[in-house]
Amino acid sequence: MPELIDDANLLAGLSAAASVDVEFANDPWKVLLVDDEPDVHHVLRLALHELHIDGRGLRLIDAFSAEQAKHELAAHPDIALILLDVVMETDRAGLDLVRHIRDELARRTVQIVLITGQPGYAPQRQVVSDYQIDGYLLKSELSAERVFVAVHSAIRTYRLMREQESLQADLQQKVRELDQTLVVLRESEDKLIRAQSVAHVGSWTYELASDEMRLSAETCRIFGLPAGTRGSYRSYLERVCADDRQAVEEVWRAALADGSVFQHEHRIIVGETLRHVRQQADLTRAADGTPLRCLGTTQDITERKQAEQELKRSNAELEQFSYAISHDLRQPLRMVASYLQLLGISLAEQLDDEQREHFKFAIEGARRLDQMLVALLEYSRVGRHGEPPTWLETRAIVDEALLFLQPAIAEAQAKISVRGQWPRAWVRPDEILRLLQNLIANAAKFRVAGRRPEIRVASRVARAQWRLTVSDNGVGINRGQIGRLFQVFQRLQSRASYEGSGVGLALCRKIAEHHGGSIWAESPGEGQGSRFCVSLPLPRESV
């Protein structure tokens, strides 16, 4: 027969009416009572009646064997405490259940308190040493006070262990996230280093208070320094070419004074050579405006400077070539034409009609060649000579172009209309004037015989672009030939019908591109007129 508990102290102060579980709305602690004696269950329920721990009540779950306890543990994974008998269906049923909970279920936080009436089967020292239990009570010594203390201590230990477990899980998650972030940062840093190396752009930071400058790997490479080198403002100036130091210091002091962006191009000394760099940086200031630190970039522009010098040399050679065209080549050509004319006059009475025609072709060829040389010279000078850019009222430049073209317009009896929105633009006036003259002159020249020319000059502003169009009702363009229009010395009409050097539209294209814009032509076909469109960017101030 199981041993019965008969202890007046255990029942002291407890109401016999309190034998019904009380449900709590704030998730009560789950306590599993495992004992094969119903009386023990009854007594424990009386002892734990209306007990609250940290604001939460208890939910008592009964199991009358170790096997039944296993089912309850599977159904309630959040059991906080087990009050466990040792001797049940077997002499070691309770201890075997402890092994099952700790080893097979791996539930380390659930608290287990042994309550045994036969300590010979579970000596206290042995079970505490060999089993992971959290309390030990003898049924013969049970009292409401001891049960209260054991349960209260076990539940709080469970709560603390669960909080620690949760904190540890959160910490592990944070560590995993930090590891992932570090991996991403390392990948980003590697990509930044590779990008800086490809672009020859390094970065640096400068702490003004400590006068310490940290250089990226690419910046160190540009300066011929070991990776990880740190410097100062003075050590940097020592590497700047002596002729450039004063300019660098002036720009730096101005940036400190007015808060502007520091940017400057200068030469640095790398070993026995000079290299060109472009420095650019932003300053971070304190609330009172005091400069704190500087984040900047260093770009190696040596190759660009070399290319610019080569371009200057090439332009100088082009200047010499242009001079040769305008003087050395044109002078003998004019002499040939002049002497042919004199020879034709002196031999006039001795020449027949065919010979006179030959003289005429030779003189005309020399004149056309001279015109082509002049046109080529004008083409080469676009963007290199002439007036500097300035603000221009575009409607006024149209009127000026029409004034110059008045004789040609009158000869063609052309009807001109000017309409649209004419903005102020930042352009080279002489080049825009030449562009307008060429387009309007072409519209008047390439007309259909017997048809009065109608020329429409229109302007509008759209999306920070100045759109200029010159339309006509002239000879039109074969769509398959539009691509040739803007090439040098390309003619779509015979020279016998229409004079010209074949450079005018190529000149217009170069002027448009020199202003950052574009030009194109549209036409339904031959004899159906055409439209030439120019699009030039407008500065923000004029939009």
C-alpha positions in Angstrom: 0.0 0.0 0.0 1.3 3.5 -0.8 2.3 5.6 2.2 -0.4 8.1 3.3 0.5 11.6 4.3 -0.8 12.5 7.8 0.7 15.9 8.8 -1.5 18.4 10.5 1.0 21.2 9.7 0.5 20.6 6.0 -3.2 21.3 6.2 -3.0 24.1 8.7 -4.6 27.3 7.5 -6.0 25.8 4.3 -9.6 25.8 3.4 -11.1 22.4 2.4 -13.4 24.2 0.0 -10.4 25.3 -2.1 -10.2 22.2 -4.2 -11.0 23.7 -7.6 -8.4 25.2 -10.0 -8.5 28.9 -10.5 -7.8 30.1 -14.1 -5.8 33.3 -14.4 -6.0 35.6 -17.4 -2.2 36.4 -17.4 -0.8 33.0 -18.4 -0.4 31.2 -15.1 2.7 29.1 -14.4 2.2 25.5 -15.3 3.1 23.0 -12.6 3.0 19.3 -13.3 2.2 17.1 -10.2 3.5 13.5 -10.8 2.6 11.0 -8.1 0.7 7.7 -8.1 -1.2 8.7 -4.9 -4.4 10.8 -5.4 -4.1 12.0 -1.8 -0.8 13.6 -2.6 -2.3 15.5 -5.5 -5.2 16.7 -3.3 -2.8 17.9 -0.6 -0.5 19.7 -3.0 -3.4 21.4 -4.7 -4.6 22.6 -1.3 -1.0 23.9 -0.5 -0.7 25.7 -3.8 -4.2 27.1 -3.9 -4.3 30.8 -4.9 -0.5 31.1 -4.9 0.8 34.0 -7.0 4.4 34.4 -8.1 5.4 37.6 -9.8 1.8 38.5 -10.5 0.9 35.1 -12.1 -1.0 32.2 -10.7 -0.5 28.5 -11.0 -2.1 26.0 -13.4 -1.8 22.5 -11.8 -1.6 19.5 -14.2 -2.0 16.0 -12.8 -0.1 12.8 -13.8 -0.4 9.6 -11.9 2.6 7.8 -13.5 5.8 8.5 -15.3 4.4 7.5 -18.6 1.4 9.8 -18.2 3.8 12.5 -17.2 5.6 12.1 -20.6 2.4 12.7 -22.5 1.7 15.8 -20.4 5.2 17.1 -21.1 4.7 16.6 -24.8 1.4 18.4 -24.7 2.7 21.3 -22.5 6.3 22.3 -23.6 6.0 25.4 -21.3 5.8 23.5 -18.0 7.8 25.5 -15.5 7.9 23.1 -12.5 7.5 19.3 -11.9 6.8 18.1 -8.4 7.9 14.5 -8.9 7.5 11.3 -6.9 10.3 8.6 -7.3 8.6 5.3 -6.6 5.6 4.8 -8.9 5.1 2.1 -11.5 8.7 1.1 -10.8 11.1 1.8 -8.0 13.0 4.2 -10.3 10.2 5.6 -12.4 10.7 9.1 -11.2 14.5 9.1 -11.6 14.1 7.6 -15.1 11.7 10.4 -16.0 14.3 12.9 -14.9 16.8 11.3 -17.3 14.2 11.4 -20.1 13.5 15.2 -19.4 17.1 16.3 -19.2 18.8 14.0 -21.8 16.1 13.0 -24.4 13.9 16.1 -24.3 16.9 18.4 -23.5 14.7 20.6 -21.3 17.2 22.3 -19.0 15.2 25.1 -17.7 12.2 23.1 -16.3 12.5 22.9 -12.5 12.3 19.4 -10.9 11.6 19.0 -7.2 11.5 15.4 -5.9 8.9 14.6 -3.3 9.5 11.1 -2.0 8.1 9.0 0.8 10.8 6.3 0.4 14.2 8.0 0.6 15.9 4.7 0.4 15.2 4.6 -3.3 16.4 8.1 -3.8 19.0 9.2 -1.3 19.3 13.0 -1.3 23.1 13.2 -1.7 23.1 10.7 -4.6 20.3 12.2 -6.6 21.5 15.7 -6.2 24.9 14.6 -7.3 23.9 12.3 -10.2 20.7 13.9 -11.4 19.9 17.5 -12.4 17.2 18.1 -9.8 16.4 21.4 -8.2 14.8 20.5 -4.9 14.3 17.6 -2.6 11.4 17.1 -0.1 10.3 14.2 2.0 6.6 13.5 2.2 7.0 12.8 5.9 8.3 16.3 6.4 5.9 18.2 4.1 4.2 21.4 5.3 2.5 24.3 3.6 5.5 26.4 4.4 8.0 24.0 2.8 5.9 23.5 -0.3 5.5 27.3 -0.7 9.2 27.9 -0.3 10.2 25.1 -2.7 7.6 26.1 -5.4 8.2 29.8 -5.1 12.0 29.3 -5.4 11.7 26.9 -8.3 9.3 29.1 -10.3 11.6 32.2 -9.9 14.6 30.1 -10.9 12.7 29.0 -14.0 11.8 32.5 -14.8 15.3 33.7 -14.5 16.7 30.8 -16.5 14.1 31.5 -19.3 15.0 35.2 -19.3 18.7 34.3 -19.5 17.9 31.8 -22.2 16.0 34.4 -24.1 18.7 37.0 -23.7 21.3 34.4 -24.8 19.2 33.6 -27.9 18.9 37.4 -28.6 22.6 37.8 -28.1 23.3 34.9 -30.5 21.0 36.4 -33.1 22.7 39.8 -32.7 26.1 38.1 -33.0 24.9 36.4 -36.2 23.5 39.6 -37.6 26.8 41.4 -36.6 28.8 38.7 -38.4 26.6 39.1 -41.5 27.0 42.8 -41.3 30.8 42.5 -41.0 30.8 40.2 -44.0 28.9 42.8 -46.0 31.1 45.6 -44.8 34.2 43.6 -45.7 32.8 42.9 -49.1 31.8 46.6 -49.5 35.3 47.7 -48.4 36.9 45.3 -50.9 34.7 46.6 -53.7 35.5 50.2 -52.7 39.2 49.4 -52.7 38.9 47.8 -56.1 36.8 50.6 -57.4 39.3 53.2 -56.1 42.1 51.3 -57.7 40.3 51.1 -61.1 39.3 54.8 -61.1 42.6 56.0 -59.6 40.6 57.8 -56.9 41.6 57.4 -53.2 39.9 58.7 -50.0 41.2 60.3 -46.8 40.0 61.8 -43.6 41.6 64.6 -41.7 41.0 65.4 -38.0 41.8 69.1 -37.5 42.1 68.9 -33.7 44.8 66.2 -33.7 46.2 67.2 -37.1 46.0 63.5 -38.2 45.3 62.4 -41.8 44.3 58.8 -42.5 44.8 57.6 -46.1 43.1 54.8 -48.0 45.2 52.2 -49.7 44.7 53.8 -53.1 45.7 57.2 -51.8 48.8 55.7 -50.4 49.5 54.1 -53.8 49.1 57.4 -55.6 51.6 59.1 -53.2 54.0 56.1 -53.3 53.5 55.4 -49.6 53.2 52.1 -47.7 49.5 51.1 -47.1 48.2 52.3 -43.7 50.4 55.4 -43.7 49.1 58.4 -41.6 50.1 61.9 -42.1 49.5 65.5 -41.2 48.7 68.8 -43.0 52.3 69.8 -43.0 53.6 66.5 -44.2 51.1 66.7 -47.1 52.3 70.2 -48.1 55.9 68.9 -48.2 54.8 66.5 -50.9 53.1 69.3 -53.0 55.3 70.8 -55.7 56.9 74.0 -54.4 55.4 76.1 -57.1 51.8 75.0 -56.2 52.0 75.1 -52.4 50.8 78.7 -52.0 47.8 78.2 -54.2 46.9 75.0 -52.2 47.1 76.9 -48.9 45.0 79.8 -50.1 42.2 77.5 -51.3 42.4 75.5 -48.0 42.2 78.6 -45.8 39.3 79.9 -47.9 37.4 76.6 -47.4 38.0 76.8 -43.6 36.8 80.4 -43.5 33.6 80.3 -45.6 32.7 76.7 -45.4 33.0 76.1 -49.2 34.1 72.8 -50.7 37.8 72.4 -50.9 38.9 71.4 -54.4 42.2 72.0 -56.2 44.4 70.5 -58.9 48.1 70.6 -58.3 51.3 68.6 -58.6 52.8 66.3 -56.0 56.3 64.8 -55.7 56.4 61.0 -55.9 60.0 59.8 -55.7 61.8 61.5 -58.6 58.7 62.3 -60.6 55.8 64.8 -60.6 52.2 63.7 -60.7 49.0 65.7 -61.0 46.2 65.2 -58.5 42.8 66.6 -57.9 41.8 67.0 -54.3 38.2 67.5 -53.2 36.8 67.5 -49.7 33.9 68.5 -47.5 34.3 69.9 -44.0 32.2 68.8 -41.0 31.7 71.6 -38.4 30.6 71.8 -34.8 27.4 73.6 -33.7 29.4 76.8 -33.3 30.9 76.5 -36.8 34.3 75.3 -35.7 35.8 72.9 -38.4 36.1 69.4 -36.9 37.1 67.0 -39.7 37.4 66.7 -43.4 36.5 63.8 -45.7 38.1 64.0 -49.1 39.1 62.2 -52.2 42.4 62.2 -54.2 42.2 61.6 -57.9 45.3 60.9 -60.0 44.8 63.0 -63.1 48.3 62.7 -64.5 47.1 60.9 -67.6 44.4 63.5 -68.1 46.9 66.3 -67.8 49.2 64.5 -70.3 46.3 64.2 -72.7 45.4 67.9 -72.3 49.0 68.8 -73.0 49.0 66.5 -76.1 45.7 68.2 -77.2 47.3 71.6 -76.8 50.2 70.5 -78.9 47.8 69.0 -81.5 45.7 72.3 -81.5 48.9 74.3 -82.0 49.8 72.1 -85.0 46.2 72.6 -86.2 46.7 76.3 -85.8 49.8 76.2 -88.0 48.0 74.0 -90.5 45.1 76.5 -90.6 47.6 79.3 -91.1 49.1 77.4 -94.0 45.7 76.9 -95.6 44.8 80.6 -95.2 48.1 81.9 -96.4 50.5 79.5 -98.0 48.0 77.5 -100.0 45.5 80.1 -100.9 48.2 82.6 -102.2 49.5 80.4 -105.0 46.0 79.3 -105.8 45.0 82.9 -106.3 48.1 83.4 -108.5 47.0 80.5 -110.6 43.5 81.9 -111.1 44.9 85.4 -111.8 47.4 84.3 -114.4 44.8 82.1 -116.0 42.5 85.1 -116.4 45.4 87.2 -117.8 46.4 84.5 -120.1 42.8 84.1 -121.3 42.6 87.9 -122.0 45.9 88.0 -123.9 45.0 85.0 -126.0 41.4 85.9 -126.4 41.6 86.4 -130.2 43.6 83.2 -130.7 41.3 80.9 -128.8 38.4 79.0 -130.2 35.2 78.4 -128.2 36.4 75.0 -126.8 39.6 76.6 -125.5 37.7 79.5 -123.9 35.5 76.9 -122.2 38.7 75.1 -120.9 40.0 78.4 -119.5 36.6 79.0 -117.8 36.6 75.6 -116.2 40.2 76.0 -114.9 39.4 79.5 -113.4 36.1 78.2 -111.9 37.9 75.2 -110.3 40.5 77.4 -108.7 37.8 79.7 -107.3 35.8 76.7 -105.9 39.0 75.3 -104.3 39.6 78.6 -102.7 36.0 78.6 -101.3 36.5 75.1 -100.0 39.7 76.1 -98.2 38.0 79.1 -96.6 35.1 76.9 -95.5 37.4 74.3 -94.1 39.3 77.0 -92.2 36.0 78.2 -90.7 35.1 74.6 -89.7 38.4 74.1 -87.9 38.1 77.3 -85.9 34.7 76.4 -84.3 35.2 76.4 -80.5 38.8 77.6 -80.7 38.4 81.2 -81.9 35.7 83.8 -81.8 33.7 85.4 -79.1 33.6 83.9 -75.6 30.2 82.6 -74.3 27.8 85.2 -72.9 24.2 85.7 -72.1 22.3 86.3 -75.4 18.7 87.2 -76.3 18.1 84.6 -78.9 15.3 86.6 -80.6 17.8 89.4 -81.3 20.3 87.1 -82.9 17.6 85.8 -85.3 16.9 89.4 -86.3 20.6 90.0 -86.9 20.9 86.8 -89.1 17.9 88.0 -91.1 19.5 91.4 -91.6 22.7 89.9 -93.0 20.6 87.6 -95.3 18.3 90.3 -96.6 19.8 90.3 -100.1 19.5 86.5 -100.5 16.0 86.6 -99.1 15.0 89.4 -101.4 16.5 87.6 -104.5 14.5 84.4 -103.7 11.4 86.5 -102.8 11.1 84.3 -99.7 8.4 84.7 -97.1 9.8 84.5 -93.6 7.9 83.9 -90.4 9.4 84.0 -86.9 7.4 82.7 -83.9 7.7 80.9 -80.6 9.3 81.5 -77.2 12.8 82.9 -77.4 14.8 82.5 -74.2 18.1 84.0 -73.0 20.9 81.6 -73.6 24.5 81.2 -72.6 26.2 80.8 -76.0 28.9 82.1 -78.3 27.1 84.8 -80.3 29.2 84.6 -83.4 28.7 80.8 -83.7 25.0 80.8 -83.1 24.7 83.6 -85.7 26.6 81.5 -88.2 24.4 78.5 -87.5 21.2 80.5 -88.0 22.6 82.1 -91.2 23.5 78.7 -92.7 20.1 77.1 -91.9 18.0 80.1 -93.2 20.3 80.6 -96.2 20.0 76.9 -97.2 16.2 77.2 -96.9 16.2 80.1 -99.3 18.7 78.6 -101.7 17.4 75.0 -102.1 14.0 76.1 -103.4 11.8 74.6 -106.1 11.6 76.5 -109.4 8.4 78.4 -109.8 7.5 77.9 -106.0 7.8 80.9 -103.7 10.0 79.9 -100.7 8.2 79.9 -97.3 10.6 79.7 -94.4 9.4 79.3 -90.8 11.8 79.9 -87.9 10.3 78.6 -84.6 11.6 78.4 -81.0 10.4 76.8 -77.8 11.7 75.8 -74.4 11.1 72.2 -73.2 12.8 70.4 -70.3 15.7 72.9 -70.0 16.3 72.6 -73.7 16.1 75.3 -76.4 14.5 73.8 -79.4 15.1 75.8 -82.7 13.6 74.7 -86.0 13.9 76.1 -89.5 11.3 74.7 -91.9 10.9 75.3 -95.7 8.8 74.1 -98.7 11.9 73.6 -100.8 13.5 70.6 -102.6 13.3 68.3 -99.7 15.6 65.4 -98.8 15.6 61.7 -99.9 15.2 59.9 -96.6 18.0 57.5 -97.4 20.4 60.4 -97.8 19.7 62.3 -94.5 22.7 60.6 -92.8 25.1 62.2 -95.2 23.8 65.8 -94.6 26.1 66.8 -91.8 29.4 65.4 -93.1 32.1 67.6 -94.5 32.0 68.1 -98.3 28.9 66.0 -98.7 26.4 67.4 -101.3 23.0 66.0 -102.1 22.3 68.5 -104.9 24.4 69.0 -108.1 26.9 71.9 -108.1 25.5 73.0 -111.4 22.1 73.7 -109.8 23.1 74.9 -106.4 26.4 76.5 -105.4 28.2 75.8 -102.2 31.2 74.2 -100.5 29.4 71.3 -98.8 30.7 72.4 -95.4 27.8 74.5 -94.1 25.7 71.8 -92.4 28.9 70.1 -91.0 29.7 73.5 -89.5 26.2 73.7 -88.0 26.6 70.2 -86.5 30.0 71.2 -84.9 28.5 74.4 -83.5 25.6 72.5 -81.9 27.8 69.8 -80.4 30.3 72.5 -79.2 27.4 73.9 -77.2 26.5 70.5 -75.8 23.5 70.1 -78.1 22.5 68.2 -81.3 21.1 68.9 -84.7 19.0 66.7 -87.1 16.9 66.9 -90.3 13.5 65.7 -91.2 11.8 65.6 -94.6 8.8 63.7 -96.1 10.8 63.3 -99.3 12.1 65.0 -102.4 10.2 68.1 -103.4 8.2 68.2 -100.1 10.3 70.5 -98.1 12.4 69.9 -95.0 12.9 70.8 -91.4 16.2 71.3 -89.5 16.0 71.0 -85.7 18.6 72.2 -83.2 18.4 71.3 -79.5 20.7 73.2 -77.1 20.8 72.9 -73.3 19.8 76.0 -71.3 21.4 77.0 -67.9 19.1 76.8 -64.9 19.0 80.6 -64.7 17.4 80.9 -68.1 14.7 78.2 -67.7 
